[in-house]
Amino acid sequence: MKFQNWYKSKYGFESQAKYHSNLRNFLEWLYKKTGNPYFRELKEVFEPPKKDSKKLNPILIREPDIHNLIKAVSEKDPTPYLKLKHISGILFAAYTGQRPDSTISKITVDEIKEAIQRDPPLLWIPEEKDKERFPHWIPIHPVLRDWLEVYVKVYDPTLEKEQSRGIAFSYYSMRKLFDRLNIKAIHTGRKITYSHLRKFFEQMCNNVLVVHPGLRDYIMAHNTGSLDVQSYDGKLPSEIYDQYMAAWGNVNPISEGVDLKDLIKDLEGSEPSP
């Protein structure tokens, strides 16, 4: 992976294509020479190079964009309860990269309670709650865990629409939040939508944190038939968590001036309202 990252950062498309082709040919030669299937499996790790688009990526999301979203919620949401709920929802989508409608909208408060009590904290996504019907574990980052722990304690189902009660983050509610905030991405000027948080996770893995594509796709339930993802499907949950934290451990998109302790004090001194 280090070698691939080196030539992808140093050369353009044509040179990357030569490195990619020669490297795969070399691994195939090693396989035929030794009979060791490991060399053939390694071929699947390397990603083919892609031609650079002549246009700026219309979706380009980085940590400062998440800062701006959270800051806007902190300033504009009318109650401490809504601030807690919406910031927790933003953090959940950004830290996990799950599909907002087909997965996040099905996760219950009880499932999150169970996840944050595990050691290490991990959320289990069963096949019926995944678009690809791919059961998998989602690591819960310590920053996210702190916010979720408070949110599930004060969660009030009476403040949710009847069809969404028991669901941690209603898709309709979160989508409306992004429409109301109307925050523009720093690098493109494009309005950030709820679904862009999945792209944030993917781009952070690819371009900033340089996460192994198997780990990235396993957590996102993407390219689930690939050998990379299948290799992670055989790992222990604790191994997945440790590898996730090795990459994501220092990522903290909480905006300056937004303090969970202060929000807890505000919650204790007020009654939540819808």
Backbone as CSV, one residue per row, in Angstrom:
resi,resn,N_x,N_y,N_z,CA_x,CA_y,CA_z,C_x,C_y,C_z
1,MET,0.823,-1.199,0.000,0.000,0.000,0.000,0.862,1.256,0.000
2,LYS,1.973,1.218,0.736,2.872,2.375,0.739,3.435,2.616,-0.656
3,PHE,3.788,1.523,-1.333,4.335,1.651,-2.678,3.286,2.223,-3.630
4,GLN,2.061,1.724,-3.531,1.002,2.240,-4.386,0.747,3.714,-4.111
5,ASN,0.694,4.080,-2.827,0.461,5.480,-2.466,1.581,6.377,-2.994
6,TRP,2.816,5.814,-2.996,3.964,6.586,-3.483,3.817,6.907,-4.963
7,TYR,3.558,5.871,-5.789,3.519,6.183,-7.213,2.249,6.935,-7.612
8,LYS,1.163,6.782,-6.846,-0.052,7.533,-7.163,0.107,9.014,-6.828
9,SER,0.926,9.309,-5.808,1.135,10.709,-5.437,2.215,11.378,-6.284
10,LYS,3.093,10.580,-6.901,4.252,11.134,-7.608,4.031,11.265,-9.119
11,TYR,3.218,10.376,-9.710,3.106,10.331,-11.164,1.674,10.529,-11.643
12,GLY,1.575,10.880,-12.928,0.272,11.028,-13.560,-0.313,9.702,-13.971
13,PHE,-1.447,9.782,-14.672,-2.218,8.579,-14.993,-1.417,7.556,-15.791
14,GLU,-0.702,7.995,-16.830,-0.009,7.052,-17.709,1.070,6.273,-16.956
15,SER,1.847,6.980,-16.147,2.901,6.312,-15.378,2.309,5.404,-14.309
16,GLN,1.224,5.858,-13.680,0.561,5.018,-12.681,0.073,3.712,-13.322
17,ALA,-0.456,3.829,-14.543,-0.963,2.638,-15.240,0.166,1.635,-15.496
18,LYS,1.362,2.143,-15.831,2.500,1.246,-16.060,2.925,0.564,-14.758
19,TYR,3.012,1.347,-13.676,3.354,0.756,-12.378,2.333,-0.316,-12.002
20,HIS,1.057,0.020,-12.180,-0.012,-0.905,-11.803,0.095,-2.208,-12.611
21,SER,0.274,-2.083,-13.921,0.343,-3.255,-14.786,1.592,-4.101,-14.486
22,ASN,2.744,-3.427,-14.362,3.989,-4.163,-14.108,3.967,-4.859,-12.753
23,LEU,3.367,-4.191,-11.771,3.311,-4.768,-10.429,2.435,-6.017,-10.419
24,ARG,1.292,-5.957,-11.104,0.411,-7.125,-11.173,1.092,-8.270,-11.930
25,ASN,1.796,-7.925,-13.004,2.508,-8.960,-13.753,3.595,-9.614,-12.910
26,PHE,4.284,-8.789,-12.112,5.338,-9.316,-11.246,4.763,-10.266,-10.191
27,LEU,3.625,-9.881,-9.608,2.996,-10.733,-8.592,2.504,-12.041,-9.218
28,GLU,1.988,-11.968,-10.437,1.552,-13.185,-11.121,2.749,-14.096,-11.390
29,TRP,3.888,-13.485,-11.765,5.116,-14.267,-11.995,5.559,-14.952,-10.709
30,LEU,5.481,-14.218,-9.571,5.852,-14.799,-8.284,4.938,-15.968,-7.934
31,TYR,3.645,-15.800,-8.238,2.700,-16.881,-7.963,3.073,-18.135,-8.754
32,LYS,3.353,-17.953,-10.055,3.681,-19.107,-10.886,5.019,-19.716,-10.481
33,LYS,5.930,-18.880,-9.995,7.257,-19.359,-9.618,7.215,-20.146,-8.315
34,THR,6.361,-19.678,-7.371,6.359,-20.275,-6.032,5.140,-21.145,-5.759
35,GLY,4.042,-20.909,-6.505,2.801,-21.624,-6.227,2.062,-21.100,-5.015
36,ASN,2.557,-19.989,-4.449,1.941,-19.410,-3.247,0.766,-18.516,-3.658
37,PRO,-0.479,-18.873,-3.293,-1.647,-18.076,-3.722,-1.660,-16.673,-3.129
38,TYR,-0.853,-16.447,-2.097,-0.801,-15.121,-1.484,-0.446,-14.036,-2.504
39,PHE,0.465,-14.347,-3.427,0.889,-13.354,-4.413,-0.248,-13.007,-5.373
40,ARG,-1.048,-13.998,-5.713,-2.195,-13.714,-6.589,-3.249,-12.895,-5.846
41,GLU,-3.433,-13.185,-4.554,-4.394,-12.415,-3.754,-3.958,-10.958,-3.631
42,LEU,-2.633,-10.746,-3.545,-2.131,-9.381,-3.428,-2.492,-8.535,-4.639
43,LYS,-2.632,-9.163,-5.787,-2.968,-8.423,-7.001,-4.276,-7.658,-6.850
44,GLU,-5.193,-8.214,-6.070,-6.503,-7.591,-5.918,-6.480,-6.382,-4.987
45,VAL,-5.380,-6.214,-4.251,-5.288,-5.086,-3.316,-5.092,-3.774,-4.070
46,PHE,-4.376,-3.843,-5.186,-3.996,-2.616,-5.881,-5.138,-2.103,-6.755
47,GLU,-5.409,-0.823,-6.634,-6.503,-0.207,-7.366,-6.002,0.343,-8.696
48,PRO,-6.713,0.108,-9.788,-6.295,0.668,-11.067,-6.347,2.194,-11.027
49,PRO,-5.409,2.859,-11.671,-5.412,4.329,-11.645,-6.602,4.892,-12.401
50,LYS,-7.016,6.067,-12.019,-8.134,6.738,-12.678,-7.646,8.055,-13.269
51,LYS,-8.153,8.364,-14.452,-7.803,9.630,-15.072,-8.383,10.781,-14.262
52,ASP,-7.568,11.801,-14.082,-8.038,12.978,-13.365,-9.144,13.651,-14.160
53,SER,-10.201,14.017,-13.452,-11.273,14.756,-14.102,-10.805,16.164,-14.429
54,LYS,-11.280,16.668,-15.561,-10.922,18.041,-15.933,-11.745,19.057,-15.151
55,LYS,-12.785,18.578,-14.505,-13.634,19.454,-13.713,-13.384,19.202,-12.237
56,LEU,-13.587,20.221,-11.433,-13.460,20.075,-9.995,-14.533,19.115,-9.502
57,ASN,-14.136,18.180,-8.663,-15.102,17.236,-8.106,-16.266,18.015,-7.492
58,PRO,-17.500,17.783,-7.975,-18.628,18.556,-7.436,-18.916,18.243,-5.975
59,ILE,-18.422,17.104,-5.496,-18.589,16.756,-4.079,-17.199,16.616,-3.469
60,LEU,-16.808,17.570,-2.680,-15.501,17.536,-2.028,-15.690,18.047,-0.606
61,ILE,-15.643,17.136,0.357,-15.967,17.451,1.745,-14.775,17.130,2.631
62,ARG,-14.419,18.071,3.511,-13.317,17.878,4.431,-13.746,18.296,5.848
63,GLU,-12.854,18.118,6.803,-13.185,18.410,8.202,-13.736,19.825,8.420
64,PRO,-13.167,20.863,7.799,-13.733,22.204,8.017,-15.205,22.315,7.627
65,ASP,-15.636,21.530,6.641,-17.051,21.534,6.266,-17.915,20.944,7.381
66,ILE,-17.414,19.881,8.028,-18.152,19.300,9.159,-18.163,20.289,10.328
67,HIS,-17.036,20.978,10.547,-16.998,22.031,11.572,-18.119,23.039,11.328
68,ASN,-18.252,23.486,10.079,-19.251,24.511,9.759,-20.673,24.006,9.958
69,LEU,-20.913,22.743,9.635,-22.238,22.160,9.855,-22.577,22.150,11.345
70,ILE,-21.635,21.684,12.142,-21.881,21.572,13.587,-22.026,22.956,14.221
71,LYS,-21.221,23.888,13.774,-21.327,25.265,14.286,-22.692,25.855,13.965
72,ALA,-23.177,25.605,12.749,-24.486,26.125,12.350,-25.602,25.529,13.191
73,VAL,-25.519,24.221,13.469,-26.519,23.583,14.334,-26.484,24.216,15.722
74,SER,-25.284,24.402,16.250,-25.126,24.965,17.588,-25.722,26.367,17.682
75,GLU,-25.622,27.120,16.590,-26.097,28.504,16.606,-27.570,28.644,16.252
76,LYS,-28.096,27.735,15.427,-29.435,27.933,14.872,-30.516,27.058,15.487
77,ASP,-30.159,25.870,15.989,-31.199,25.014,16.563,-31.754,25.650,17.830
78,PRO,-33.070,25.605,18.000,-33.700,26.374,19.078,-33.578,25.779,20.480
79,THR,-33.327,24.468,20.609,-33.276,23.853,21.932,-32.013,23.028,22.102
80,PRO,-31.555,22.849,23.353,-30.402,21.980,23.600,-30.628,20.552,23.107
81,TYR,-31.866,20.065,23.225,-32.163,18.701,22.799,-31.947,18.526,21.305
82,LEU,-32.450,19.469,20.519,-32.278,19.379,19.073,-30.815,19.533,18.680
83,LYS,-30.103,20.393,19.369,-28.668,20.539,19.093,-27.952,19.216,19.317
84,LEU,-28.244,18.579,20.428,-27.618,17.292,20.755,-27.965,16.242,19.712
85,LYS,-29.228,16.149,19.371,-29.684,15.156,18.401,-29.032,15.359,17.044
86,HIS,-29.038,16.588,16.554,-28.554,16.844,15.199,-27.033,16.765,15.101
87,ILE,-26.323,17.237,16.113,-24.866,17.109,16.092,-24.473,15.639,16.169
88,SER,-25.177,14.882,17.012,-24.907,13.440,17.101,-25.154,12.754,15.761
89,GLY,-26.229,13.159,15.069,-26.540,12.574,13.768,-25.499,12.901,12.719
90,ILE,-25.006,14.126,12.727,-23.955,14.521,11.789,-22.680,13.728,12.064
91,LEU,-22.306,13.636,13.329,-21.101,12.894,13.697,-21.225,11.416,13.338
92,PHE,-22.395,10.848,13.560,-22.578,9.430,13.258,-22.351,9.167,11.769
93,ALA,-22.972,9.976,10.916,-22.829,9.776,9.473,-21.402,10.034,9.009
94,ALA,-20.751,11.059,9.587,-19.397,11.426,9.157,-18.363,10.396,9.601
95,TYR,-18.501,9.870,10.805,-17.524,8.920,11.341,-17.713,7.497,10.818
96,THR,-18.905,7.179,10.299,-19.175,5.792,9.901,-19.373,5.601,8.405
97,GLY,-19.753,6.641,7.670,-19.922,6.518,6.231,-21.082,5.640,5.800
98,GLN,-22.088,5.480,6.639,-23.216,4.623,6.277,-24.197,5.350,5.354
99,ARG,-24.976,4.579,4.612,-25.985,5.159,3.727,-27.090,5.782,4.586
100,PRO,-27.383,7.057,4.365,-28.332,7.749,5.241,-29.736,7.140,5.253
101,ASP,-30.242,6.797,4.065,-31.626,6.336,3.989,-31.747,4.841,4.259
102,SER,-30.953,4.035,3.561,-31.150,2.583,3.638,-30.543,1.941,4.881
103,THR,-29.653,2.653,5.593,-29.064,2.066,6.805,-29.299,2.930,8.042
104,ILE,-28.804,4.162,8.040,-28.905,4.986,9.253,-30.359,5.156,9.684
105,SER,-31.256,5.298,8.717,-32.667,5.527,9.045,-33.333,4.313,9.685
106,LYS,-32.615,3.175,9.758,-33.182,1.961,10.356,-32.555,1.623,11.704
107,ILE,-31.546,2.378,12.104,-30.835,2.079,13.348,-31.623,2.642,14.523
108,THR,-31.860,1.799,15.530,-32.671,2.213,16.665,-31.808,2.739,17.814
109,VAL,-32.465,3.452,18.704,-31.794,3.955,19.905,-31.287,2.785,20.747
110,ASP,-32.081,1.723,20.842,-31.658,0.555,21.624,-30.406,-0.090,21.038
111,GLU,-30.296,-0.122,19.713,-29.114,-0.697,19.081,-27.875,0.146,19.377
112,ILE,-28.054,1.453,19.410,-26.925,2.333,19.739,-26.533,2.164,21.206
113,LYS,-27.511,2.035,22.077,-27.204,1.795,23.494,-26.355,0.536,23.647
114,GLU,-26.744,-0.506,22.930,-26.004,-1.760,22.996,-24.599,-1.598,22.425
115,ALA,-24.475,-0.824,21.357,-23.181,-0.636,20.692,-22.184,0.081,21.592
116,ILE,-22.618,1.140,22.258,-21.673,1.929,23.062,-21.322,1.241,24.383
117,GLN,-22.043,0.172,24.717,-21.717,-0.595,25.914,-20.713,-1.713,25.629
118,ARG,-20.497,-1.986,24.338,-19.526,-3.016,23.982,-18.110,-2.509,24.222
119,ASP,-17.193,-3.452,24.387,-15.785,-3.108,24.567,-14.952,-3.907,23.556
120,PRO,-14.455,-3.248,22.507,-14.609,-1.830,22.176,-16.001,-1.536,21.610
121,PRO,-16.373,-0.253,21.553,-17.720,0.093,21.069,-17.876,-0.144,19.566
122,LEU,-18.801,-1.009,19.215,-19.075,-1.338,17.815,-20.571,-1.545,17.637
123,LEU,-21.072,-1.122,16.500,-22.487,-1.307,16.163,-22.610,-2.392,15.107
124,TRP,-23.492,-3.348,15.338,-23.720,-4.432,14.390,-24.852,-4.047,13.440
125,ILE,-24.567,-4.125,12.130,-25.586,-3.858,11.117,-26.002,-5.201,10.508
126,PRO,-27.221,-5.668,10.781,-27.674,-6.934,10.190,-28.001,-6.751,8.709
127,GLU,-28.085,-7.839,7.981,-28.265,-7.763,6.535,-29.541,-7.037,6.131
128,GLU,-30.597,-7.127,6.948,-31.856,-6.482,6.569,-31.796,-4.958,6.697
129,LYS,-30.721,-4.445,7.292,-30.581,-2.992,7.416,-29.469,-2.447,6.524
130,ASP,-29.092,-3.225,5.516,-28.067,-2.788,4.584,-28.567,-2.981,3.154
131,LYS,-28.317,-1.992,2.321,-28.767,-2.022,0.926,-28.203,-3.222,0.183
132,GLU,-26.947,-3.578,0.475,-26.303,-4.709,-0.183,-26.541,-6.030,0.549
133,ARG,-27.342,-5.977,1.613,-27.602,-7.158,2.450,-26.290,-7.752,2.951
134,PHE,-25.417,-6.846,3.398,-24.083,-7.233,3.865,-23.987,-6.943,5.363
135,PRO,-24.078,-7.963,6.216,-23.953,-7.729,7.661,-22.525,-7.340,8.011
136,HIS,-22.363,-6.326,8.856,-21.011,-5.857,9.157,-21.000,-5.062,10.470
137,TRP,-19.791,-4.884,10.983,-19.568,-4.100,12.194,-19.172,-2.668,11.837
138,ILE,-19.645,-1.728,12.642,-19.255,-0.324,12.491,-18.542,0.112,13.768
139,PRO,-17.269,0.499,13.683,-16.578,1.028,14.870,-17.189,2.362,15.287
140,ILE,-17.309,2.569,16.581,-17.828,3.825,17.126,-16.651,4.620,17.694
141,HIS,-16.322,5.719,17.046,-15.204,6.566,17.463,-15.473,7.130,18.862
142,PRO,-14.429,7.306,19.697,-14.632,7.830,21.059,-15.373,9.167,21.104
143,VAL,-15.077,10.072,20.171,-15.797,11.353,20.133,-17.279,11.112,19.875
144,LEU,-17.570,10.258,18.905,-18.963,9.926,18.600,-19.626,9.233,19.777
145,ARG,-18.899,8.345,20.428,-19.455,7.610,21.560,-19.902,8.556,22.664
146,ASP,-19.105,9.578,22.967,-19.456,10.533,24.018,-20.783,11.224,23.711
147,TRP,-20.960,11.625,22.460,-22.196,12.312,22.085,-23.388,11.356,22.076
148,LEU,-23.181,10.163,21.570,-24.274,9.191,21.533,-24.719,8.785,22.933
149,GLU,-23.761,8.680,23.847,-24.080,8.276,25.212,-25.050,9.263,25.855
150,VAL,-24.815,10.551,25.641,-25.715,11.563,26.196,-27.053,11.551,25.456
151,TYR,-26.987,11.431,24.128,-28.213,11.491,23.331,-29.180,10.363,23.684
152,VAL,-28.693,9.128,23.792,-29.607,8.017,24.066,-30.176,8.103,25.480
153,LYS,-29.469,8.775,26.386,-29.980,8.935,27.753,-31.186,9.873,27.788
154,VAL,-31.141,10.915,26.968,-32.210,11.926,27.016,-33.211,11.758,25.867
155,TYR,-32.998,10.761,25.017,-33.873,10.579,23.853,-35.333,10.524,24.293
156,ASP,-36.164,11.308,23.608,-37.585,11.391,23.948,-38.409,11.022,22.714
157,PRO,-38.993,9.833,22.682,-39.745,9.404,21.499,-40.968,10.267,21.216
158,THR,-41.480,10.945,22.246,-42.677,11.775,22.039,-42.386,12.996,21.173
159,LEU,-41.101,13.316,21.007,-40.736,14.461,20.169,-40.551,14.060,18.717
160,GLU,-40.686,12.761,18.434,-40.516,12.274,17.066,-41.882,11.977,16.440
161,LYS,-41.930,12.016,15.128,-43.148,11.596,14.448,-43.388,10.119,14.736
162,GLU,-44.635,9.722,14.765,-44.992,8.374,15.220,-44.246,7.291,14.454
163,GLN,-44.102,7.463,13.126,-43.448,6.425,12.329,-41.945,6.356,12.561
164,SER,-41.374,7.380,13.211,-39.929,7.420,13.444,-39.550,7.119,14.892
165,ARG,-40.518,6.852,15.738,-40.215,6.650,17.149,-39.367,5.390,17.350
166,GLY,-38.325,5.541,18.151,-37.398,4.455,18.394,-36.204,4.484,17.458
167,ILE,-36.320,5.237,16.349,-35.213,5.391,15.404,-34.315,6.528,15.890
168,ALA,-33.020,6.298,15.884,-32.095,7.300,16.428,-32.071,8.567,15.581
169,PHE,-31.966,8.400,14.250,-31.834,9.558,13.371,-32.732,9.380,12.150
170,SER,-33.891,10.010,12.202,-34.834,9.921,11.101,-34.238,10.554,9.837
171,TYR,-34.341,9.839,8.734,-33.812,10.362,7.472,-34.513,11.665,7.088
172,TYR,-35.819,11.684,7.225,-36.584,12.879,6.857,-36.160,14.075,7.708
173,SER,-36.004,13.846,8.998,-35.616,14.922,9.912,-34.219,15.448,9.603
174,MET,-33.267,14.540,9.370,-31.902,14.965,9.090,-31.800,15.661,7.729
175,ARG,-32.533,15.187,6.759,-32.502,15.824,5.432,-33.063,17.241,5.503
176,LYS,-34.135,17.410,6.259,-34.710,18.743,6.439,-33.725,19.678,7.130
177,LEU,-32.968,19.125,8.091,-31.965,19.927,8.796,-30.957,20.506,7.807
178,PHE,-30.437,19.684,6.900,-29.434,20.156,5.942,-30.019,21.186,4.979
179,ASP,-31.280,21.000,4.607,-31.934,21.991,3.757,-32.051,23.331,4.480
180,ARG,-32.365,23.259,5.757,-32.529,24.481,6.542,-31.199,25.180,6.797
181,LEU,-30.134,24.392,7.059,-28.827,24.993,7.346,-28.243,25.676,6.112
182,ASN,-28.383,25.016,4.954,-27.904,25.586,3.690,-26.428,25.992,3.770
183,ILE,-25.581,25.066,4.224,-24.140,25.319,4.346,-23.442,24.915,3.046
184,LYS,-22.574,25.790,2.560,-21.847,25.527,1.313,-20.477,24.908,1.621
185,ALA,-20.088,23.941,0.802,-18.772,23.318,0.947,-17.679,24.334,0.622
186,ILE,-16.627,24.333,1.420,-15.569,25.334,1.290,-14.880,25.266,-0.070
187,HIS,-14.588,24.053,-0.548,-13.759,23.912,-1.743,-14.530,23.956,-3.052
188,THR,-15.834,23.777,-3.010,-16.610,23.758,-4.252,-17.737,24.781,-4.277
189,GLY,-18.137,25.277,-3.111,-19.263,26.205,-3.058,-20.604,25.529,-3.220
190,ARG,-20.609,24.210,-3.230,-21.849,23.463,-3.410,-22.529,23.222,-2.067
191,LYS,-23.831,23.307,-2.067,-24.593,23.075,-0.840,-24.355,21.652,-0.336
192,ILE,-24.061,21.521,0.961,-23.821,20.199,1.559,-25.157,19.551,1.896
193,THR,-25.335,18.327,1.461,-26.538,17.567,1.778,-26.194,16.447,2.767
194,TYR,-27.213,15.850,3.303,-27.024,14.763,4.273,-26.233,13.616,3.654
195,SER,-26.518,13.279,2.404,-25.841,12.156,1.748,-24.356,12.429,1.520
196,HIS,-23.934,13.691,1.547,-22.524,14.019,1.335,-21.637,13.557,2.488
197,LEU,-22.214,13.253,3.639,-21.395,12.807,4.768,-20.812,11.420,4.501
198,ARG,-21.499,10.617,3.717,-20.921,9.322,3.311,-19.720,9.561,2.401
199,LYS,-19.830,10.569,1.532,-18.712,10.923,0.658,-17.548,11.474,1.484
200,PHE,-17.849,12.205,2.558,-16.794,12.701,3.441,-15.977,11.540,4.004
201,PHE,-16.661,10.512,4.494,-15.972,9.347,5.049,-15.091,8.696,3.989
202,GLU,-15.633,8.515,2.799,-14.882,7.859,1.728,-13.658,8.684,1.327
203,GLN,-13.832,9.989,1.190,-12.724,10.841,0.760,-11.662,10.969,1.838
204,MET,-12.062,10.984,3.081,-11.082,10.999,4.171,-10.259,9.712,4.142
205,CYS,-10.926,8.587,3.938,-10.219,7.305,3.864,-9.252,7.274,2.690
206,ASN,-9.693,7.783,1.547,-8.887,7.695,0.330,-7.739,8.684,0.301
207,ASN,-8.021,9.926,0.646,-7.109,11.022,0.325,-6.391,11.638,1.518
208,VAL,-6.917,11.460,2.701,-6.326,12.104,3.878,-5.694,11.066,4.808
209,LEU,-6.450,10.045,5.152,-5.993,9.055,6.128,-5.331,7.846,5.472
210,VAL,-5.532,7.667,4.173,-4.976,6.557,3.392,-5.295,5.215,4.068
211,VAL,-6.567,4.962,4.198,-7.067,3.731,4.813,-7.048,2.610,3.769
212,HIS,-6.743,1.405,4.222,-6.773,0.254,3.318,-8.166,0.158,2.689
213,PRO,-8.248,-0.014,1.360,-9.562,-0.052,0.698,-10.475,-1.154,1.215
214,GLY,-9.903,-2.258,1.711,-10.738,-3.318,2.259,-11.461,-2.881,3.517
215,LEU,-10.754,-2.158,4.389,-11.372,-1.660,5.623,-12.416,-0.605,5.295
216,ARG,-12.053,0.304,4.398,-12.990,1.352,3.977,-14.283,0.756,3.446
217,ASP,-14.157,-0.191,2.505,-15.342,-0.756,1.864,-16.122,-1.670,2.798
218,TYR,-15.422,-2.346,3.707,-16.125,-3.190,4.686,-17.044,-2.327,5.550
219,ILE,-16.506,-1.233,6.097,-17.309,-0.377,6.971,-18.455,0.265,6.196
220,MET,-18.173,0.698,4.957,-19.193,1.367,4.144,-20.157,0.378,3.489
221,ALA,-19.864,-0.930,3.568,-20.647,-1.947,2.851,-20.672,-1.612,1.362
222,HIS,-19.461,-1.433,0.808,-19.286,-1.050,-0.589,-18.360,-2.068,-1.250
223,ASN,-18.602,-2.378,-2.519,-17.790,-3.394,-3.207,-17.707,-4.678,-2.375
224,THR,-18.845,-5.113,-1.874,-18.845,-6.189,-0.883,-18.424,-7.551,-1.447
225,GLY,-18.389,-7.687,-2.763,-17.958,-8.960,-3.342,-16.463,-9.051,-3.574
226,SER,-15.721,-7.973,-3.304,-14.290,-7.971,-3.579,-13.522,-8.802,-2.561
227,LEU,-12.339,-9.250,-2.952,-11.492,-10.011,-2.033,-11.056,-9.161,-0.852
228,ASP,-10.850,-7.859,-1.093,-10.468,-6.954,-0.005,-11.504,-6.978,1.111
229,VAL,-12.766,-6.818,0.725,-13.833,-6.782,1.727,-13.997,-8.143,2.380
230,GLN,-13.918,-9.205,1.594,-14.063,-10.544,2.158,-12.976,-10.838,3.186
231,SER,-11.781,-10.293,2.975,-10.701,-10.519,3.934,-11.013,-9.857,5.269
232,TYR,-11.696,-8.706,5.233,-12.062,-8.036,6.479,-13.276,-8.688,7.124
233,ASP,-14.088,-9.326,6.311,-15.256,-10.021,6.847,-14.830,-11.161,7.769
234,GLY,-13.597,-11.621,7.635,-13.105,-12.712,8.480,-12.338,-12.256,9.700
235,LYS,-12.277,-10.954,9.922,-11.530,-10.440,11.075,-12.429,-10.352,12.310
236,LEU,-11.797,-10.359,13.478,-12.532,-10.151,14.724,-13.009,-8.703,14.789
237,PRO,-14.144,-8.444,15.432,-14.611,-7.060,15.576,-13.567,-6.151,16.224
238,SER,-12.849,-6.676,17.212,-11.831,-5.861,17.880,-10.695,-5.500,16.927
239,GLU,-10.382,-6.379,15.976,-9.335,-6.084,14.995,-9.785,-4.990,14.038
240,ILE,-11.044,-5.038,13.658,-11.592,-3.993,12.793,-11.568,-2.654,13.518
241,TYR,-11.953,-2.665,14.784,-11.956,-1.428,15.569,-10.542,-0.857,15.688
242,ASP,-9.574,-1.696,16.002,-8.195,-1.229,16.183,-7.646,-0.624,14.896
243,GLN,-7.923,-1.254,13.769,-7.417,-0.729,12.502,-8.120,0.574,12.120
244,TYR,-9.402,0.655,12.433,-10.142,1.908,12.200,-9.550,3.034,13.035
245,MET,-9.305,2.764,14.311,-8.795,3.799,15.204,-7.369,4.202,14.851
246,ALA,-6.586,3.280,14.301,-5.231,3.619,13.883,-5.260,4.718,12.831
247,ALA,-6.305,4.738,12.023,-6.432,5.764,10.978,-7.254,6.966,11.445
248,TRP,-8.376,6.710,12.093,-9.337,7.759,12.407,-9.189,8.337,13.817
249,GLY,-8.296,7.767,14.609,-8.223,8.135,16.024,-8.099,9.614,16.305
250,ASN,-7.329,10.354,15.490,-7.089,11.779,15.757,-8.050,12.707,15.037
251,VAL,-9.031,12.149,14.343,-9.995,12.988,13.624,-11.068,13.466,14.598
252,ASN,-11.222,14.777,14.697,-12.229,15.349,15.594,-12.866,16.561,14.913
253,PRO,-14.014,16.358,14.270,-14.636,17.449,13.517,-15.522,18.374,14.361
254,ILE,-15.419,18.295,15.685,-16.218,19.180,16.538,-15.716,20.609,16.385
255,SER,-16.634,21.537,16.188,-16.282,22.941,15.992,-15.781,23.569,17.282
256,GLU,-14.872,24.518,17.137,-14.401,25.271,18.291,-15.569,26.047,18.889
257,GLY,-15.688,25.984,20.184,-16.786,26.661,20.861,-18.003,25.782,21.091
258,VAL,-18.007,24.570,20.526,-19.106,23.623,20.751,-18.627,22.607,21.769
259,ASP,-19.216,22.651,22.961,-18.759,21.824,24.080,-19.905,20.950,24.569
260,LEU,-19.687,19.643,24.588,-20.728,18.718,25.035,-21.090,18.962,26.497
261,LYS,-20.105,19.286,27.330,-20.378,19.538,28.754,-21.310,20.731,28.927
262,ASP,-21.091,21.774,28.138,-21.969,22.944,28.205,-23.377,22.581,27.760
263,LEU,-23.468,21.740,26.742,-24.773,21.332,26.246,-25.514,20.498,27.284
264,ILE,-24.785,19.665,28.016,-25.398,18.868,29.083,-25.976,19.790,30.159
265,LYS,-25.242,20.838,30.507,-25.731,21.805,31.503,-27.006,22.485,30.998
266,ASP,-27.019,22.820,29.704,-28.205,23.445,29.130,-29.393,22.474,29.145
267,LEU,-29.118,21.196,28.899,-30.174,20.193,28.907,-30.776,20.049,30.307
268,GLU,-29.929,20.072,31.305,-30.378,19.918,32.682,-31.209,21.101,33.147
269,GLY,-30.992,22.245,32.504,-31.707,23.455,32.921,-32.884,23.807,32.055
270,SER,-33.255,22.925,31.111,-34.368,23.250,30.230,-35.160,22.012,29.899
271,GLU,-36.371,22.229,29.458,-37.212,21.133,29.014,-37.120,21.039,27.490
272,PRO,-36.861,19.845,26.939,-36.791,19.717,25.478,-38.130,19.988,24.837
273,SER,-38.090,20.554,23.646,-39.307,20.792,22.890,-39.097,20.414,21.445
274,PRO,-40.132,20.028,20.735,-39.973,19.560,19.345,-39.574,20.687,18.419
